[in-house]
Amino acid sequence: MEKTVHNDVCQRTEHKDERVRLRNVRTGEVGLTFSCTPSGETIQVELENGMLDSWPPEECEEL
């Protein structure tokens, strides 16, 4: 995920309470965003099975 897309996803998640659907390109897992770390190093996602995970932006793509 490019930096501008990452910033947009975090803005929508943090300021508009929008849950953005992402796919981890490395693992193929799909989840909905619920937070971004303050430093922007990871995106916290809720996986389809309800578990929580953190992904680096470079492993994410918006669906």
C-alpha positions in Angstrom: 0.0 0.0 0.0 1.4 3.4 -1.0 1.9 6.0 1.7 -0.9 8.2 0.4 -3.4 5.3 0.4 -2.2 4.3 3.9 -2.8 7.9 5.1 -6.3 7.9 3.6 -7.2 4.6 5.2 -6.0 5.8 8.6 -7.8 9.1 8.2 -11.1 7.4 7.3 -10.6 4.9 10.2 -9.6 7.3 12.9 -11.6 10.4 12.0 -14.6 9.2 10.2 -15.1 5.9 12.1 -15.2 4.0 8.8 -14.1 0.4 8.8 -12.0 -0.1 5.7 -11.9 -3.6 4.2 -8.2 -4.7 3.6 -6.5 -7.8 2.4 -3.0 -8.9 3.5 -1.2 -9.6 0.3 1.3 -11.8 2.0 -1.1 -14.1 3.8 -4.4 -13.5 1.9 -6.3 -12.8 5.1 -9.1 -10.2 4.9 -10.1 -7.9 7.7 -11.7 -4.5 8.7 -9.6 -1.7 10.1 -10.3 -0.5 13.6 -7.2 1.6 14.4 -3.8 2.8 13.2 -0.8 3.0 15.4 0.1 6.6 16.3 3.4 6.4 14.4 1.6 4.9 11.4 3.8 1.8 11.4 0.9 -0.7 11.5 -2.8 -1.0 10.8 -4.9 -2.9 13.3 -7.5 -5.1 11.7 -10.3 -7.4 12.9 -10.2 -10.6 10.8 -13.2 -12.3 9.4 -13.0 -14.9 12.2 -13.2 -12.1 14.9 -9.5 -12.2 15.9 -7.4 -9.1 16.0 -4.1 -8.6 14.1 -1.7 -5.8 13.1 -0.4 -5.5 9.6 2.4 -3.3 8.1 1.0 -1.0 5.4 3.2 -2.5 2.7 1.4 -5.8 3.2 -2.1 -4.3 2.8 -4.4 -3.6 -0.1 -7.8 -2.0 0.1 -10.7 -4.1 -1.2 
